């Protein structure tokens, strides 16, 4: 037993990935290409992708939302875990990054499972709610502009069914959440959302120290 999470050094993370992550070749190639990009830090880790894929399988998800696509690793991991009739609505605003994503989605044979919407995510989510999709999604993943995290949270919660699962990335924000000298808008937004989730009776929560911190919130009602 341990009273705290183990420090995940680079060698230990490599070991973890070698024995606990069954990363398909298409995901491995996408990960390698993204790691050569200037903003590669925006990509989730393979173990986080594996966790999200497992969660999608566990809850029997068929309809998913992703807010923030980047080069599409998380979208691809989720889409590969979905049944043949599963679908992902993927929200982003960057055509250059999502062009890379689409290439790998096609390579992975899941392009027809993914509906890419290039627009501001709050507007896309509002359109879904207006179209009658509230309460019809099983899983949502938020990893986009941090200042808008509360907007994404509220809209995704409305779109999820009771028992649906919301995953929110970067909730530890490189440790800045506990540094009182960090008062930039991104850090403040994440701190505020973390406190809100802790008190929000609409969801059951667990914050997992994977990657840059991942909060899992199950919609209760």
C-alpha positions in Angstrom: 0.0 0.0 0.0 1.0 3.6 -0.5 -0.4 6.8 0.8 0.3 8.7 -2.4 0.6 8.1 -6.1 4.0 6.8 -7.3 6.2 9.3 -9.2 6.1 8.2 -12.8 9.7 8.6 -14.1 10.4 8.4 -17.8 11.8 4.8 -17.5 8.8 3.7 -15.4 6.4 5.3 -17.8 8.1 3.5 -20.7 7.7 0.2 -18.8 4.1 1.0 -18.1 3.4 1.6 -21.8 5.3 -1.6 -22.7 3.1 -3.9 -20.6 -0.2 -2.1 -20.1 -0.9 -0.3 -23.4 -2.0 -2.2 -26.4 -1.4 0.6 -28.9 -2.4 -0.3 -32.4 0.1 0.6 -35.1 -2.0 3.4 -36.4 -2.1 5.1 -33.0 1.6 4.6 -32.5 2.4 6.2 -35.9 0.1 9.2 -35.1 1.8 9.5 -31.7 5.2 9.5 -33.3 4.3 12.1 -35.9 2.7 14.4 -33.3 5.7 14.2 -31.0 7.8 15.8 -33.8 5.4 18.8 -33.9 6.2 22.1 -32.0 3.2 21.8 -29.7 3.4 18.1 -29.1 2.8 18.6 -25.4 -0.9 19.0 -26.3 -1.2 15.3 -27.1 -2.5 12.9 -24.5 -0.3 10.0 -23.4 -0.8 6.5 -24.8 -1.8 5.2 -21.3 -4.5 7.9 -21.1 -5.8 6.9 -24.5 -5.9 3.3 -23.4 -7.8 4.3 -20.2 -10.4 6.3 -22.2 -10.9 3.5 -24.7 -11.5 1.0 -21.8 -14.0 3.4 -20.2 -15.9 3.7 -23.5 -16.1 -0.1 -23.7 -17.1 -0.4 -20.0 -20.1 1.9 -20.3 -21.1 0.5 -23.7 -20.8 3.9 -25.4 -22.2 4.5 -28.8 -22.4 8.3 -29.0 -19.4 10.4 -27.9 -18.3 14.0 -28.0 -14.8 15.4 -28.1 -14.0 19.1 -27.4 -10.5 19.7 -28.7 -9.1 17.3 -31.4 -5.6 18.5 -32.1 -4.1 15.8 -34.3 -6.8 13.3 -33.4 -5.1 10.7 -31.1 -7.8 10.7 -28.4 -10.6 10.7 -31.1 -9.0 7.7 -32.8 -8.5 5.8 -29.5 -12.2 6.3 -28.7 -13.4 5.6 -32.2 -11.5 2.3 -32.3 -13.1 1.2 -29.1 -16.7 2.0 -30.3 -18.9 -0.6 -31.9 -19.5 -0.4 -35.7 -22.5 1.9 -35.2 -20.7 4.2 -32.7 -20.1 7.8 -33.6 -18.0 10.7 -32.3 -18.8 14.4 -32.7 -15.3 16.0 -32.8 -15.1 19.7 -32.2 -12.1 21.8 -33.2 -11.2 25.1 -35.0 -7.8 24.2 -36.5 -8.0 22.8 -40.1 -4.2 22.2 -40.2 -4.1 19.9 -37.2 -7.3 18.1 -37.9 -6.1 17.4 -41.5 -3.5 15.2 -39.8 -6.2 13.7 -37.7 -8.4 12.8 -40.7 -5.5 11.1 -42.4 -5.0 8.7 -39.5 -8.8 8.3 -38.9 -8.9 7.0 -42.5 -5.9 4.8 -42.0 -7.5 3.4 -38.9 -10.7 2.6 -40.8 -12.9 4.8 -38.5 -13.3 8.0 -40.6 -17.0 7.2 -41.0 -17.5 7.0 -37.3 -16.3 10.6 -36.7 -18.2 13.8 -37.5 -15.7 16.6 -37.5 -17.2 20.1 -36.8 -14.8 23.0 -37.4 -16.3 25.8 -35.4 -16.2 27.2 -31.9 -17.1 24.4 -29.6 -19.7 26.2 -27.4 -21.6 27.0 -30.6 -21.4 23.4 -31.8 -22.5 22.1 -28.5 -25.4 24.6 -28.4 -26.4 23.5 -31.9 -26.6 19.8 -30.7 -28.7 20.8 -27.7 -31.0 22.9 -29.9 -31.3 19.9 -32.2 -32.7 17.8 -29.4 -29.5 15.8 -28.6 -29.6 16.6 -24.8 -29.3 13.5 -22.8 -28.4 11.3 -25.8 -24.6 11.0 -25.5 -22.7 8.4 -23.5 -19.2 9.9 -23.2 -17.5 13.2 -23.6 -13.9 14.3 -23.5 -12.8 17.9 -22.9 -9.3 19.0 -23.8 -9.5 22.5 -25.4 -9.2 26.2 -24.5 -8.9 26.2 -20.7 -10.7 29.5 -20.1 -13.8 28.0 -21.6 -13.7 24.8 -19.5 -16.8 25.7 -17.5 -18.8 26.3 -20.7 -17.7 23.0 -22.1 -18.6 21.2 -18.8 -22.1 22.6 -18.6 -22.9 21.9 -22.2 -21.4 18.4 -22.2 -23.3 17.6 -19.0 -26.5 18.6 -20.7 -25.7 16.4 -23.6 -24.8 13.3 -21.6 -27.4 10.8 -20.5 -27.8 9.9 -16.9 -24.9 7.5 -16.2 -22.9 9.0 -19.0 -19.2 9.8 -18.4 -17.3 13.1 -18.9 -13.5 13.1 -18.9 -11.7 16.5 -18.5 -8.0 16.8 -19.2 -5.3 19.0 -17.7 -6.9 19.4 -14.4 -3.6 19.5 -12.6 -2.2 22.0 -15.1 1.5 21.1 -14.7 1.1 21.7 -11.0 0.1 25.3 -11.4 -3.2 24.7 -9.7 -1.5 24.7 -6.3 0.9 27.6 -7.0 -0.7 30.8 -5.5 1.5 32.9 -7.7 -0.1 31.5 -10.8 -3.1 33.8 -11.6 -3.3 33.6 -15.3 -6.8 33.0 -16.9 -6.1 29.4 -17.8 -5.0 28.4 -14.3 -7.8 30.3 -12.6 -10.4 28.7 -14.9 -9.1 25.2 -14.0 -8.9 25.9 -10.3 -12.5 27.2 -10.4 -13.8 24.2 -12.3 -12.0 21.8 -10.0 -13.6 23.4 -7.0 -17.0 23.4 -8.7 -16.8 19.7 -9.6 -15.9 18.9 -6.0 -19.2 20.4 -4.8 -21.4 19.5 -7.7 -24.0 16.9 -6.6 -25.0 16.3 -10.2 -21.9 14.1 -10.8 -19.8 11.5 -9.1 -16.1 12.4 -9.6 -12.6 11.0 -9.4 -9.5 12.9 -10.4 -6.8 10.6 -11.7 -3.1 11.6 -11.8 -2.5 10.4 -15.3 -0.8 12.7 -17.8 -1.5 16.2 -16.7 -4.4 15.1 -14.5 -7.8 13.7 -15.7 -11.1 14.2 -13.9 -13.8 11.6 -14.5 -17.4 12.8 -13.8 -20.3 10.4 -14.1 -23.7 12.2 -14.5 -26.0 11.2 -11.7 -29.2 13.0 -12.7 
